[in-house]
């Protein structure tokens, strides 16, 4: 199944930066709380994958696009 792009370049950059920051914060600050750390890492990976493929899961479910 091929995904059609539903996010634009500005959104991709924002998701890339947010994913990296979330993963770093999870590894550095949430180390004491393993559940919070795992959730942060998983969300960060999802953001990185969305940036890599220009496809947002929530936009795909709703059938919308944000091509900014």
PQR file with spaces between the fields and no chain letter, atoms N, CA, C, O and H, PARSE charges and radii, in Angstrom:
ATOM       1  N    UNK     1       0.846   -1.177    0.000 -0.4000 1.5000
ATOM       2  CA   UNK     1       0.000    0.000    0.000 -0.0000 2.0000
ATOM       3  C    UNK     1       0.889    1.236    0.000  0.5500 1.7000
ATOM       4  O    UNK     1       1.787    1.363    0.831 -0.5500 1.4000
ATOM       5  N    UNK     2       0.636    2.139   -0.928 -0.4000 1.5000
ATOM       6  CA   UNK     2       1.418    3.359   -1.021 -0.0000 2.0000
ATOM       7  C    UNK     2       0.654    4.512   -0.373  0.5500 1.7000
ATOM       8  O    UNK     2      -0.533    4.713   -0.627 -0.5500 1.4000
ATOM       9  H    UNK     2      -0.094    2.036   -1.603  0.4000 1.0000
ATOM      10  N    UNK     3       1.363    5.261    0.466 -0.4000 1.5000
ATOM      11  CA   UNK     3       0.769    6.402    1.137 -0.0000 2.0000
ATOM      12  C    UNK     3       0.947    7.637    0.277  0.5500 1.7000
ATOM      13  O    UNK     3       2.029    7.880   -0.257 -0.5500 1.4000
ATOM      14  H    UNK     3       2.328    5.098    0.672  0.4000 1.0000
ATOM      15  N    UNK     4      -0.121    8.421    0.142 -0.4000 1.5000
ATOM      16  CA   UNK     4      -0.021    9.703   -0.541 -0.0000 2.0000
ATOM      17  C    UNK     4       0.437   10.736    0.473  0.5500 1.7000
ATOM      18  O    UNK     4       0.018   10.708    1.630 -0.5500 1.4000
ATOM      19  H    UNK     4      -1.000    8.224    0.575  0.4000 1.0000
ATOM      20  N    UNK     5       1.297   11.646    0.037 -0.4000 1.5000
ATOM      21  CA   UNK     5       1.791   12.687    0.933 -0.0000 2.0000
ATOM      22  C    UNK     5       0.637   13.566    1.391  0.5500 1.7000
ATOM      23  O    UNK     5      -0.185   14.007    0.587 -0.5500 1.4000
ATOM      24  H    UNK     5       1.636   11.668   -0.903  0.4000 1.0000
ATOM      25  N    UNK     6       0.589   13.814    2.700 -0.4000 1.5000
ATOM      26  CA   UNK     6      -0.463   14.688    3.194 -0.0000 2.0000
ATOM      27  C    UNK     6       0.073   15.767    4.137  0.5500 1.7000
ATOM      28  O    UNK     6      -0.709   16.456    4.792 -0.5500 1.4000
ATOM      29  H    UNK     6       1.256   13.456    3.353  0.4000 1.0000
ATOM      30  N    UNK     7       1.410   15.922    4.213 -0.4000 1.5000
ATOM      31  CA   UNK     7       2.001   17.037    4.943 -0.0000 2.0000
ATOM      32  C    UNK     7       3.093   17.664    4.082  0.5500 1.7000
ATOM      33  O    UNK     7       3.761   16.984    3.304 -0.5500 1.4000
ATOM      34  H    UNK     7       2.045   15.362    3.681  0.4000 1.0000
ATOM      35  N    UNK     8       3.258   18.963    4.238 -0.4000 1.5000
ATOM      36  CA   UNK     8       4.215   19.708    3.433 -0.0000 2.0000
ATOM      37  C    UNK     8       5.577   19.849    4.107  0.5500 1.7000
ATOM      38  O    UNK     8       5.808   19.285    5.176 -0.5500 1.4000
ATOM      39  H    UNK     8       2.716   19.516    4.871  0.4000 1.0000
ATOM      40  N    UNK     9       6.480   20.609    3.474 -0.4000 1.5000
ATOM      41  CA   UNK     9       7.858   20.718    3.967 -0.0000 2.0000
ATOM      42  C    UNK     9       7.985   21.368    5.348  0.5500 1.7000
ATOM      43  O    UNK     9       8.815   20.938    6.149 -0.5500 1.4000
ATOM      44  H    UNK     9       6.292   21.067    2.605  0.4000 1.0000
ATOM      45  N    UNK    10       7.187   22.387    5.640 -0.4000 1.5000
ATOM      46  CA   UNK    10       7.272   23.021    6.963 -0.0000 2.0000
ATOM      47  C    UNK    10       6.833   22.051    8.055  0.5500 1.7000
ATOM      48  O    UNK    10       7.438   21.993    9.126 -0.5500 1.4000
ATOM      49  H    UNK    10       6.513   22.737    4.990  0.4000 1.0000
ATOM      50  N    UNK    11       5.790   21.302    7.779 -0.4000 1.5000
ATOM      51  CA   UNK    11       5.315   20.307    8.733 -0.0000 2.0000
ATOM      52  C    UNK    11       6.337   19.191    8.926  0.5500 1.7000
ATOM      53  O    UNK    11       6.522   18.699   10.039 -0.5500 1.4000
ATOM      54  H    UNK    11       5.298   21.350    6.909  0.4000 1.0000
ATOM      55  N    UNK    12       6.994   18.796    7.852 -0.4000 1.5000
ATOM      56  CA   UNK    12       8.020   17.750    7.953 -0.0000 2.0000
ATOM      57  C    UNK    12       9.159   18.190    8.858  0.5500 1.7000
ATOM      58  O    UNK    12       9.627   17.420    9.696 -0.5500 1.4000
ATOM      59  H    UNK    12       6.844   19.196    6.948  0.4000 1.0000
ATOM      60  N    UNK    13       9.605   19.432    8.689 -0.4000 1.5000
ATOM      61  CA   UNK    13      10.700   19.947    9.520 -0.0000 2.0000
ATOM      62  C    UNK    13      10.264   20.022   10.984  0.5500 1.7000
ATOM      63  O    UNK    13      11.025   19.661   11.881 -0.5500 1.4000
ATOM      64  H    UNK    13       9.225   20.058    8.008  0.4000 1.0000
ATOM      65  N    UNK    14       9.041   20.490   11.220 -0.4000 1.5000
ATOM      66  CA   UNK    14       8.537   20.586   12.592 -0.0000 2.0000
ATOM      67  C    UNK    14       8.463   19.207   13.245  0.5500 1.7000
ATOM      68  O    UNK    14       8.814   19.060   14.416 -0.5500 1.4000
ATOM      69  H    UNK    14       8.422   20.783   10.492  0.4000 1.0000
ATOM      70  N    UNK    15       8.013   18.202   12.507 -0.4000 1.5000
ATOM      71  CA   UNK    15       7.916   16.845   13.059 -0.0000 2.0000
ATOM      72  C    UNK    15       9.295   16.235   13.282  0.5500 1.7000
ATOM      73  O    UNK    15       9.506   15.499   14.245 -0.5500 1.4000
ATOM      74  H    UNK    15       7.728   18.321   11.556  0.4000 1.0000
ATOM      75  N    UNK    16      10.224   16.541   12.394 -0.4000 1.5000
ATOM      76  CA   UNK    16      11.588   16.041   12.551 -0.0000 2.0000
ATOM      77  C    UNK    16      12.221   16.612   13.818  0.5500 1.7000
ATOM      78  O    UNK    16      12.797   15.875   14.618 -0.5500 1.4000
ATOM      79  H    UNK    16      10.052   17.139   11.612  0.4000 1.0000
ATOM      80  N    UNK    17      12.111   17.912   13.992 -0.4000 1.5000
ATOM      81  CA   UNK    17      12.678   18.565   15.180 -0.0000 2.0000
ATOM      82  C    UNK    17      11.976   18.070   16.448  0.5500 1.7000
ATOM      83  O    UNK    17      12.633   17.760   17.441 -0.5500 1.4000
ATOM      84  H    UNK    17      11.643   18.511   13.342  0.4000 1.0000
ATOM      85  N    UNK    18      10.654   17.996   16.413 -0.4000 1.5000
ATOM      86  CA   UNK    18       9.900   17.542   17.584 -0.0000 2.0000
ATOM      87  C    UNK    18      10.259   16.098   17.943  0.5500 1.7000
ATOM      88  O    UNK    18      10.389   15.768   19.122 -0.5500 1.4000
ATOM      89  H    UNK    18      10.120   18.248   15.606  0.4000 1.0000
ATOM      90  N    UNK    19      10.419   15.244   16.944 -0.4000 1.5000
ATOM      91  CA   UNK    19      10.778   13.852   17.197 -0.0000 2.0000
ATOM      92  C    UNK    19      12.144   13.721   17.845  0.5500 1.7000
ATOM      93  O    UNK    19      12.316   12.961   18.798 -0.5500 1.4000
ATOM      94  H    UNK    19      10.314   15.512   15.986  0.4000 1.0000
ATOM      95  N    UNK    20      13.114   14.460   17.331 -0.4000 1.5000
ATOM      96  CA   UNK    20      14.467   14.411   17.894 -0.0000 2.0000
ATOM      97  C    UNK    20      14.470   14.933   19.326  0.5500 1.7000
ATOM      98  O    UNK    20      15.069   14.318   20.208 -0.5500 1.4000
ATOM      99  H    UNK    20      12.975   15.078   16.558  0.4000 1.0000
ATOM     100  N    UNK    21      13.809   16.056   19.564 -0.4000 1.5000
ATOM     101  CA   UNK    21      13.763   16.639   20.911 -0.0000 2.0000
ATOM     102  C    UNK    21      13.061   15.694   21.881  0.5500 1.7000
ATOM     103  O    UNK    21      13.519   15.511   23.009 -0.5500 1.4000
ATOM     104  H    UNK    21      13.322   16.556   18.848  0.4000 1.0000
ATOM     105  N    UNK    22      11.958   15.097   21.454 -0.4000 1.5000
ATOM     106  CA   UNK    22      11.210   14.189   22.323 -0.0000 2.0000
ATOM     107  C    UNK    22      12.035   12.964   22.691  0.5500 1.7000
ATOM     108  O    UNK    22      12.024   12.529   23.842 -0.5500 1.4000
ATOM     109  H    UNK    22      11.586   15.246   20.538  0.4000 1.0000
ATOM     110  N    UNK    23      12.741   12.415   21.734 -0.4000 1.5000
ATOM     111  CA   UNK    23      13.585   11.257   22.023 -0.0000 2.0000
ATOM     112  C    UNK    23      14.721   11.640   22.973  0.5500 1.7000
ATOM     113  O    UNK    23      15.001   10.915   23.927 -0.5500 1.4000
ATOM     114  H    UNK    23      12.750   12.769   20.798  0.4000 1.0000
ATOM     115  N    UNK    24      15.369   12.768   22.717 -0.4000 1.5000
ATOM     116  CA   UNK    24      16.456   13.205   23.596 -0.0000 2.0000
ATOM     117  C    UNK    24      15.970   13.487   25.012  0.5500 1.7000
ATOM     118  O    UNK    24      16.619   13.095   25.982 -0.5500 1.4000
ATOM     119  H    UNK    24      15.141   13.356   21.942  0.4000 1.0000
ATOM     120  N    UNK    25      14.835   14.162   25.135 -0.4000 1.5000
ATOM     121  CA   UNK    25      14.282   14.420   26.459 -0.0000 2.0000
ATOM     122  C    UNK    25      13.932   13.125   27.180  0.5500 1.7000
ATOM     123  O    UNK    25      14.146   13.000   28.386 -0.5500 1.4000
ATOM     124  H    UNK    25      14.308   14.481   24.347  0.4000 1.0000
ATOM     125  N    UNK    26      13.402   12.178   26.447 -0.4000 1.5000
ATOM     126  CA   UNK    26      13.039   10.896   27.043 -0.0000 2.0000
ATOM     127  C    UNK    26      14.264   10.148   27.540  0.5500 1.7000
ATOM     128  O    UNK    26      14.221    9.510   28.592 -0.5500 1.4000
ATOM     129  H    UNK    26      13.228   12.279   25.468  0.4000 1.0000
ATOM     130  N    UNK    27      15.341   10.223   26.799 -0.4000 1.5000
ATOM     131  CA   UNK    27      16.556    9.520   27.195 -0.0000 2.0000
ATOM     132  C    UNK    27      17.275   10.216   28.352  0.5500 1.7000
ATOM     133  O    UNK    27      17.895    9.552   29.183 -0.5500 1.4000
ATOM     134  H    UNK    27      15.376   10.742   25.945  0.4000 1.0000
ATOM     135  N    UNK    28      17.199   11.542   28.412 -0.4000 1.5000
ATOM     136  CA   UNK    28      17.951   12.287   29.417 -0.0000 2.0000
ATOM     137  C    UNK    28      17.143   12.500   30.701  0.5500 1.7000
ATOM     138  O    UNK    28      17.608   12.152   31.786 -0.5500 1.4000
ATOM     139  H    UNK    28      16.695   12.082   27.737  0.4000 1.0000
ATOM     140  N    UNK    29      15.933   13.068   30.586 -0.4000 1.5000
ATOM     141  CA   UNK    29      15.200   13.507   31.766 -0.0000 2.0000
ATOM     142  C    UNK    29      14.204   12.497   32.319  0.5500 1.7000
ATOM     143  O    UNK    29      13.932   12.505   33.520 -0.5500 1.4000
ATOM     144  H    UNK    29      15.555   13.350   29.705  0.4000 1.0000
ATOM     145  N    UNK    30      13.660   11.639   31.487 -0.4000 1.5000
ATOM     146  CA   UNK    30      12.633   10.706   31.959 -0.0000 2.0000
ATOM     147  C    UNK    30      13.212    9.351   32.320  0.5500 1.7000
ATOM     148  O    UNK    30      12.486    8.359   32.363 -0.5500 1.4000
ATOM     149  H    UNK    30      13.881   11.632   30.511  0.4000 1.0000
ATOM     150  N    UNK    31      14.494    9.298   32.576 -0.4000 1.5000
ATOM     151  CA   UNK    31      15.147    8.023   32.848 -0.0000 2.0000
ATOM     152  C    UNK    31      14.606    7.358   34.106  0.5500 1.7000
ATOM     153  O    UNK    31      14.554    6.130   34.181 -0.5500 1.4000
ATOM     154  H    UNK    31      15.084   10.104   32.540  0.4000 1.0000
ATOM     155  N    UNK    32      14.205    8.149   35.091 -0.4000 1.5000
ATOM     156  CA   UNK    32      13.697    7.581   36.332 -0.0000 2.0000
ATOM     157  C    UNK    32      12.319    6.950   36.141  0.5500 1.7000
ATOM     158  O    UNK    32      11.989    5.970   36.809 -0.5500 1.4000
ATOM     159  H    UNK    32      14.248    9.146   35.030  0.4000 1.0000
ATOM     160  N    UNK    33      11.530    7.492   35.252 -0.4000 1.5000
ATOM     161  CA   UNK    33      10.199    6.967   34.989 -0.0000 2.0000
ATOM     162  C    UNK    33      10.232    6.216   33.661  0.5500 1.7000
ATOM     163  O    UNK    33      10.148    6.827   32.595 -0.5500 1.4000
ATOM     164  H    UNK    33      11.798    8.288   34.709  0.4000 1.0000
ATOM     165  N    UNK    34      10.352    4.910   33.725 -0.4000 1.5000
ATOM     166  CA   UNK    34      10.532    4.090   32.522 -0.0000 2.0000
ATOM     167  C    UNK    34       9.322    4.139   31.588  0.5500 1.7000
ATOM     168  O    UNK    34       9.487    4.122   30.368 -0.5500 1.4000
ATOM     169  H    UNK    34      10.420    4.414   34.590  0.4000 1.0000
ATOM     170  N    UNK    35       8.118    4.200   32.138 -0.4000 1.5000
ATOM     171  CA   UNK    35       6.923    4.228   31.292 -0.0000 2.0000
ATOM     172  C    UNK    35       6.865    5.530   30.505  0.5500 1.7000
ATOM     173  O    UNK    35       6.606    5.516   29.302 -0.5500 1.4000
ATOM     174  H    UNK    35       7.984    4.214   33.129  0.4000 1.0000
ATOM     175  N    UNK    36       7.103    6.651   31.173 -0.4000 1.5000
ATOM     176  CA   UNK    36       7.099    7.947   30.503 -0.0000 2.0000
ATOM     177  C    UNK    36       8.206    8.022   29.453  0.5500 1.7000
ATOM     178  O    UNK    36       8.019    8.594   28.380 -0.5500 1.4000
ATOM     179  H    UNK    36       7.314    6.663   32.151  0.4000 1.0000
ATOM     180  N    UNK    37       9.335    7.450   29.770 -0.4000 1.5000
ATOM     181  CA   UNK    37      10.451    7.426   28.820 -0.0000 2.0000
ATOM     182  C    UNK    37      10.098    6.613   27.579  0.5500 1.7000
ATOM     183  O    UNK    37      10.378    7.035   26.457 -0.5500 1.4000
ATOM     184  H    UNK    37       9.487    6.985   30.643  0.4000 1.0000
ATOM     185  N    UNK    38       9.488    5.456   27.778 -0.4000 1.5000
ATOM     186  CA   UNK    38       9.108    4.600   26.643 -0.0000 2.0000
ATOM     187  C    UNK    38       8.067    5.284   25.763  0.5500 1.7000
ATOM     188  O    UNK    38       8.153    5.222   24.536 -0.5500 1.4000
ATOM     189  H    UNK    38       9.260    5.113   28.689  0.4000 1.0000
ATOM     190  N    UNK    39       7.090    5.934   26.379 -0.4000 1.5000
ATOM     191  CA   UNK    39       6.060    6.643   25.611 -0.0000 2.0000
ATOM     192  C    UNK    39       6.688    7.775   24.802  0.5500 1.7000
ATOM     193  O    UNK    39       6.344    7.970   23.636 -0.5500 1.4000
ATOM     194  H    UNK    39       7.020    5.984   27.376  0.4000 1.0000
ATOM     195  N    UNK    40       7.603    8.516   25.411 -0.4000 1.5000
ATOM     196  CA   UNK    40       8.273    9.605   24.709 -0.0000 2.0000
ATOM     197  C    UNK    40       9.093    9.110   23.530  0.5500 1.7000
ATOM     198  O    UNK    40       9.091    9.732   22.467 -0.5500 1.4000
ATOM     199  H    UNK    40       7.882    8.357   26.358  0.4000 1.0000
ATOM     200  N    UNK    41       9.790    8.002   23.707 -0.4000 1.5000
ATOM     201  CA   UNK    41      10.592    7.446   22.618 -0.0000 2.0000
ATOM     202  C    UNK    41       9.705    6.950   21.486  0.5500 1.7000
ATOM     203  O    UNK    41      10.013    7.171   20.315 -0.5500 1.4000
ATOM     204  H    UNK    41       9.792    7.497   24.570  0.4000 1.0000
ATOM     205  N    UNK    42       8.614    6.286   21.820 -0.4000 1.5000
ATOM     206  CA   UNK    42       7.696    5.777   20.785 -0.0000 2.0000
ATOM     207  C    UNK    42       7.081    6.937   20.003  0.5500 1.7000
ATOM     208  O    UNK    42       7.017    6.890   18.775 -0.5500 1.4000
ATOM     209  H    UNK    42       8.363    6.107   22.772  0.4000 1.0000
ATOM     210  N    UNK    43       6.628    7.976   20.706 -0.4000 1.5000
ATOM     211  CA   UNK    43       6.059    9.141   20.008 -0.0000 2.0000
ATOM     212  C    UNK    43       7.111    9.840   19.156  0.5500 1.7000
ATOM     213  O    UNK    43       6.812   10.288   18.049 -0.5500 1.4000
ATOM     214  H    UNK    43       6.680    8.014   21.704  0.4000 1.0000
ATOM     215  N    UNK    44       8.333    9.936   19.658 -0.4000 1.5000
ATOM     216  CA   UNK    44       9.410   10.539   18.881 -0.0000 2.0000
ATOM     217  C    UNK    44       9.690    9.771   17.602  0.5500 1.7000
ATOM     218  O    UNK    44       9.914   10.367   16.548 -0.5500 1.4000
ATOM     219  H    UNK    44       8.576    9.571   20.557  0.4000 1.0000
ATOM     220  N    UNK    45       9.676    8.451   17.693 -0.4000 1.5000
ATOM     221  CA   UNK    45       9.898    7.613   16.502 -0.0000 2.0000
ATOM     222  C    UNK    45       8.751    7.791   15.508  0.5500 1.7000
ATOM     223  O    UNK    45       8.981    7.839   14.299 -0.5500 1.4000
ATOM     224  H    UNK    45       9.494    7.967   18.549  0.4000 1.0000
ATOM     225  N    UNK    46       7.533    7.887   16.005 -0.4000 1.5000
ATOM     226  CA   UNK    46       6.384    8.102   15.115 -0.0000 2.0000
ATOM     227  C    UNK    46       6.536    9.433   14.383  0.5500 1.7000
ATOM     228  O    UNK    46       6.298    9.510   13.177 -0.5500 1.4000
ATOM     229  H    UNK    46       7.347    7.847   16.987  0.4000 1.0000
ATOM     230  N    UNK    47       6.935   10.492   15.116 -0.4000 1.5000
ATOM     231  CA   UNK    47       7.149   11.791   14.472 -0.0000 2.0000
ATOM     232  C    UNK    47       8.243   11.717   13.411  0.5500 1.7000
ATOM     233  O    UNK    47       8.106   12.303   12.337 -0.5500 1.4000
ATOM     234  H    UNK    47       7.128   10.429   16.095  0.4000 1.0000
ATOM     235  N    UNK    48       9.322   11.003   13.703 -0.4000 1.5000
ATOM     236  CA   UNK    48      10.407   10.871   12.726 -0.0000 2.0000
ATOM     237  C    UNK    48       9.943   10.111   11.481  0.5500 1.7000
ATOM     238  O    UNK    48      10.298   10.478   10.362 -0.5500 1.4000
ATOM     239  H    UNK    48       9.434   10.527   14.575  0.4000 1.0000
ATOM     240  N    UNK    49       9.160    9.065   11.672 -0.4000 1.5000
ATOM     241  CA   UNK    49       8.647    8.311   10.520 -0.0000 2.0000
ATOM     242  C    UNK    49       7.679    9.159    9.693  0.5500 1.7000
ATOM     243  O    UNK    49       7.704    9.113    8.463 -0.5500 1.4000
ATOM     244  H    UNK    49       8.872    8.766   12.581  0.4000 1.0000
ATOM     245  N    UNK    50       6.833    9.927   10.368 -0.4000 1.5000
ATOM     246  CA   UNK    50       5.923   10.814    9.636 -0.0000 2.0000
ATOM     247  C    UNK    50       6.698   11.836    8.820  0.5500 1.7000
ATOM     248  O    UNK    50       6.320   12.137    7.687 -0.5500 1.4000
ATOM     249  H    UNK    50       6.813    9.965   11.367  0.4000 1.0000
ATOM     250  N    UNK    51       7.779   12.375    9.380 -0.4000 1.5000
ATOM     251  CA   UNK    51       8.610   13.334    8.641 -0.0000 2.0000
ATOM     252  C    UNK    51       9.293   12.658    7.457  0.5500 1.7000
ATOM     253  O    UNK    51       9.395   13.249    6.382 -0.5500 1.4000
ATOM     254  H    UNK    51       8.085   12.131   10.300  0.4000 1.0000
ATOM     255  N    UNK    52       9.757   11.438    7.642 -0.4000 1.5000
ATOM     256  CA   UNK    52      10.468   10.731    6.578 -0.0000 2.0000
ATOM     257  C    UNK    52       9.556   10.401    5.399  0.5500 1.7000
ATOM     258  O    UNK    52       9.984   10.457    4.246 -0.5500 1.4000
ATOM     259  H    UNK    52       9.674   10.958    8.515  0.4000 1.0000
ATOM     260  N    UNK    53       8.298   10.056    5.687 -0.4000 1.5000
ATOM     261  CA   UNK    53       7.392    9.630    4.625 -0.0000 2.0000
ATOM     262  C    UNK    53       6.400   10.704    4.193  0.5500 1.7000
ATOM     263  O    UNK    53       5.589   10.468    3.297 -0.5500 1.4000
ATOM     264  H    UNK    53       7.951   10.011    6.624  0.4000 1.0000
ATOM     265  N    UNK    54       6.451   11.884    4.821 -0.4000 1.5000
ATOM     266  CA   UNK    54       5.515   12.984    4.520 -0.0000 2.0000
ATOM     267  C    UNK    54       4.067   12.537    4.659  0.5500 1.7000
ATOM     268  O    UNK    54       3.196   12.953    3.894 -0.5500 1.4000
ATOM     269  H    UNK    54       7.110   12.075    5.549  0.4000 1.0000
ATOM     270  N    UNK    55       3.829   11.695    5.634 -0.4000 1.5000
ATOM     271  CA   UNK    55       2.485   11.155    5.831 -0.0000 2.0000
ATOM     272  C    UNK    55       2.135   11.196    7.309  0.5500 1.7000
ATOM     273  O    UNK    55       2.830   10.603    8.134 -0.5500 1.4000
ATOM     274  H    UNK    55       4.537   11.357    6.255  0.4000 1.0000
ATOM     275  N    UNK    56       1.058   11.896    7.642 -0.4000 1.5000
ATOM     276  CA   UNK    56       0.579   11.981    9.019 -0.0000 2.0000
ATOM     277  C    UNK    56      -0.558   10.985    9.200  0.5500 1.7000
ATOM     278  O    UNK    56      -1.500   10.950    8.409 -0.5500 1.4000
ATOM     279  H    UNK    56       0.493   12.377    6.971  0.4000 1.0000
ATOM     280  N    UNK    57      -0.461   10.184   10.240 -0.4000 1.5000
ATOM     281  CA   UNK    57      -1.487    9.175   10.494 -0.0000 2.0000
ATOM     282  C    UNK    57      -2.858    9.803   10.774  0.5500 1.7000
ATOM     283  O    UNK    57      -3.876    9.337   10.263 -0.5500 1.4000
ATOM     284  H    UNK    57       0.304   10.212   10.883  0.4000 1.0000
ATOM     285  N    UNK    58      -2.874   10.847   11.574 -0.4000 1.5000
ATOM     286  CA   UNK    58      -4.160   11.468   11.901 -0.0000 2.0000
ATOM     287  C    UNK    58      -4.792   12.154   10.692  0.5500 1.7000
ATOM     288  O    UNK    58      -6.009   12.097   10.514 -0.5500 1.4000
ATOM     289  H    UNK    58      -2.046   11.226   11.989  0.4000 1.0000
ATOM     290  N    UNK    59      -3.974   12.802    9.862 -0.4000 1.5000
ATOM     291  CA   UNK    59      -4.516   13.384    8.633 -0.0000 2.0000
ATOM     292  C    UNK    59      -5.040   12.280    7.718  0.5500 1.7000
ATOM     293  O    UNK    59      -6.065   12.458    7.059 -0.5500 1.4000
ATOM     294  H    UNK    59      -2.986   12.848   10.007  0.4000 1.0000
ATOM     295  N    UNK    60      -4.358   11.160    7.674 -0.4000 1.5000
ATOM     296  CA   UNK    60      -4.796   10.049    6.846 -0.0000 2.0000
ATOM     297  C    UNK    60      -6.132    9.489    7.299  0.5500 1.7000
ATOM     298  O    UNK    60      -6.981    9.154    6.473 -0.5500 1.4000
ATOM     299  H    UNK    60      -3.526   11.016    8.209  0.4000 1.0000
ATOM     300  N    UNK    61      -6.321    9.385    8.608 -0.4000 1.5000
ATOM     301  CA   UNK    61      -7.581    8.877    9.155 -0.0000 2.0000
ATOM     302  C    UNK    61      -8.721    9.845    8.864  0.5500 1.7000
ATOM     303  O    UNK    61      -9.825    9.433    8.506 -0.5500 1.4000
ATOM     304  H    UNK    61      -5.631    9.657    9.279  0.4000 1.0000
ATOM     305  N    UNK    62      -8.439   11.144    9.022 -0.4000 1.5000
ATOM     306  CA   UNK    62      -9.479   12.158    8.795 -0.0000 2.0000
ATOM     307  C    UNK    62      -9.673   12.485    7.320  0.5500 1.7000
ATOM     308  O    UNK    62     -10.695   13.065    6.953 -0.5500 1.4000
ATOM     309  H    UNK    62      -7.542   11.478    9.312  0.4000 1.0000
ATOM     310  N    UNK    63      -8.723   12.131    6.471 -0.4000 1.5000
ATOM     311  CA   UNK    63      -8.817   12.432    5.055 -0.0000 2.0000
ATOM     312  C    UNK    63      -8.472   13.871    4.719  0.5500 1.7000
ATOM     313  O    UNK    63      -8.949   14.400    3.715 -0.5500 1.4000
ATOM     314  H    UNK    63      -7.892   11.660    6.769  0.4000 1.0000
ATOM     315  N    UNK    64      -7.642   14.523    5.547 -0.4000 1.5000
ATOM     316  CA   UNK    64      -7.267   15.915    5.333 -0.0000 2.0000
ATOM     317  C    UNK    64      -5.801   16.006    4.902  0.5500 1.7000
ATOM     318  O    UNK    64      -5.058   15.025    4.948 -0.5500 1.4000
ATOM     319  H    UNK    64      -7.254   14.093    6.363  0.4000 1.0000
ATOM     320  N    UNK    65      -5.414   17.204    4.487 -0.4000 1.5000
ATOM     321  CA   UNK    65      -4.031   17.479    4.097 -0.0000 2.0000
ATOM     322  C    UNK    65      -3.605   18.803    4.719  0.5500 1.7000
ATOM     323  O    UNK    65      -4.435   19.678    4.967 -0.5500 1.4000
ATOM     324  H    UNK    65      -6.018   18.000    4.450  0.4000 1.0000
ATOM     325  N    UNK    66      -2.312   18.944    4.968 -0.4000 1.5000
ATOM     326  CA   UNK    66      -1.738   20.209    5.417 -0.0000 2.0000
ATOM     327  C    UNK    66      -0.425   20.378    4.663  0.5500 1.7000
ATOM     328  O    UNK    66       0.629   19.960    5.141 -0.5500 1.4000
ATOM     329  H    UNK    66      -1.638   18.234    4.766  0.4000 1.0000
ATOM     330  N    UNK    67      -0.491   20.984    3.497 -0.4000 1.5000
ATOM     331  CA   UNK    67       0.660   21.022    2.582 -0.0000 2.0000
ATOM     332  C    UNK    67       1.492   22.291    2.745  0.5500 1.7000
ATOM     333  O    UNK    67       2.158   22.704    1.796 -0.5500 1.4000
ATOM     334  H    UNK    67      -1.348   21.323    3.109  0.4000 1.0000
ATOM     335  N    UNK    68       1.472   22.919    3.914 -0.4000 1.5000
ATOM     336  CA   UNK    68       2.297   24.102    4.146 -0.0000 2.0000
ATOM     337  C    UNK    68       3.738   23.729    4.241  0.5500 1.7000
ATOM     338  O    UNK    68       4.589   24.597    4.436 -0.5500 1.4000
ATOM     339  H    UNK    68       0.930   22.584    4.685  0.4000 1.0000
